[in-house]
Amino acid sequence: MTDSIVFFHNPQSRARIVHWMLEESGADYRTELLRFDRNEHKAPQYLAVNPMGKVPAIKHGDTVITEAAAICAYLADAFPAANLAPPVNSPERGTYYRWMFFGAGCVEPAFVDRMFKRPQVDRPGALGYGSYEDTLQALETALKPGPFILGERFSAADVYIGSQIAWGMLAKALEPRKIFQDYVARCGERPAFQRAAAQDEKYMKELQQA
């Protein structure tokens, strides 16, 4: 598919993850900023894109993708020249999927529960992530071989997991263990990350001044 991507964005959201991923992928895209203070993400025209009224979302031709992890996985496959996902028939593909969706299904819920001090349940097994402590240990397991999730190979899984860890430490929802700090520092050295971060700072100023 050769159509330019429309990226629905606000830099005060998970859309920062997708912004980084778009830069990594080399995709041709244009950005539509949505102002939260004006509820533009709840306007009918945007709800037609994402009925949840949340960002990020992208539109690629007639295809709409929401949810940051899904968008990262989609972009990795849609732009294979960027080499951000193992081939479908590669043994690494399972590891890539495993940790990408561990980030979505376990890491983020565990961090959010921690940040908002939600009460622990009597049966941790009833939660998708089990316990906060188990989630952190599993996360360490994923990172220990290093330097990235797939070893020497950087992938879309690192965009997603790296973003979750960076946010978790910033929000004080994640213990700043050295392994997490070092991993985030490596991710932060990526030129694509730096381009997206610099642009997001400009967007922040634009939204504050408007």
Phi, psi and omega in degrees: 000128185254357182298147173292147180270138170263124183248115178270120198221148161214127185291354176260043184205181177294352178299339175301326178299312182292325177302313177300315182296321178299320178293321178295323187285338184078013182291149172277119183214157172235149187255133171247111180280135177247128180271121177290325183292342177253007179057033180295337178283351177250005180288150183306321183293329177277326177298336175291337176274307180228104182300342176286342181067035181233156171247152014273165167207153172228154173234120182240101189065236178265003184264127176251133177233132174239175182074120188303316181295318179296320179295318178300314180295319180298311182296323179299322180279327183287336182232069186297338181298336179284347176058047183257005176212144176293154175303153182304323183269010180274143175301334180290342185298321179295317178297319179300309178296318183306307187278330175302312184273345167296321178299317181284320188271337184236309186298306183297312179300322180295318180293317182294317177300320180294314184297319182268007177053043177292141182296144178288148179269158181291332180240088182306330180297342179285342177274148179300327182262356179079268178223157178301315182297317179296323180295317179295320179295320178294322179297318176299319179302319180294326187268339187302318180299321175053178356286345179235180182303320180258033179079234182288343186270119174282142182215176177300333177299326178288326175301313183286308181295318180299320178294319179297317181293316179300315179295319181300318179290320179298320181276001182060031175261358181223131176299131183281062178294151184303321182298324178287317180297316181294320180295315179297322178297319178296317179297322182292346178279350181294128178304323180296320177299315183294323177296314181296318181296318180295318179294323180294327176294322176295319178297320179301315179295320179299317182290326180287329183274335185290000000 
